[in-house]
Amino acid sequence: MVTQTGWLYLGAGTLLFFFWAYGLVSFALDLKHKILPGVKGWLAERREQKQEEEKEREREERKQQLY
């Protein structure tokens, strides 16, 4: 038979488990909806910037070859 202290211990453990599980789910959703799209956007922006720099270098090389 479980004593009153045992019930209190089980209830507190269950309550803490639900807060822990809620924290994990919340973190996973933040990753999915905020952090990952931000990282993807940052990487795409970096790629575009590198492509623009490469195009600019090629323009400058062509310009120098013409003179």
Buried (B, 14 or more C-beta within 10 A) or exposed (E): EEEEEEEEEEEEEEEEEEEEEEEEEEEEEEEEEEEEEEEEEEEEEEEEEEEEEEEEEEEEEEEEEEE
